[in-house]
Amino acid sequence: MKIISTLLFLGLMHIATAQNELDKLVDQWHLSATNANFKAYFDVLDSSFVFLGTAPGERWTKSEFAEFSKPYFDAGKAWDFKAKNRNWMYSKNKKTAWFDEDLDTWMRGCRGSGILVKEKGEWKLVYYNLTVLVENEKMKEFIQLRDKQ
């Protein structure tokens, strides 16, 4: 029984350590945007990275997103996302992690979700999806607003 308890404890500690490491990585990634640190922000991203933004046509590869974002970072005014309520899930081999998080932004409530992969001992963000939250009871009004041309 002691062996099982010890193994369970060690397993939980490993997950908690990985989660703490990943929370720091994602928090720092968001902070790099807040501080308009282009290099630090984009160094976290894998070469295969894809970003889905809030507008219908916003699906960017890493290079496309960097090109779009560069003027904002250069002006010292990127974006400021404050994450809370982040939830993590992991693949069985612990080399892929995905998360969702609630965000305080200038757009009010948003939600982000992302996927990270661990290769050669380093975590890289491969996917991030940013969505604006709209309450169900406001959906008809939102649709009418979007349909205006």
HELIX and SHEET records of a PDB file:
HELIX    1   1 LYS A    2  THR A   34  1                                  33    
HELIX    2   2 PHE A   38  ASP A   43  1                                   6    
HELIX    3   3 LYS A   62  ASP A   74  1                                  13    
HELIX    4   4 ASN A  136  LYS A  138  5                                   3    
HELIX    5   5 MET A  139  ASP A  147  1                                   9    
SHEET    1   A 6 ARG A  59  THR A  61  0                                        
SHEET    2   A 6 LEU A  45  LEU A  52 -1                                        
SHEET    3   A 6 GLU A 122  VAL A 132  1                                        
SHEET    4   A 6 ARG A 108  GLU A 119 -1                                        
SHEET    5   A 6 THR A  96  THR A 105 -1                                        
SHEET    6   A 6 LYS A  82  TYR A  90 -1                                        
END                                                                             
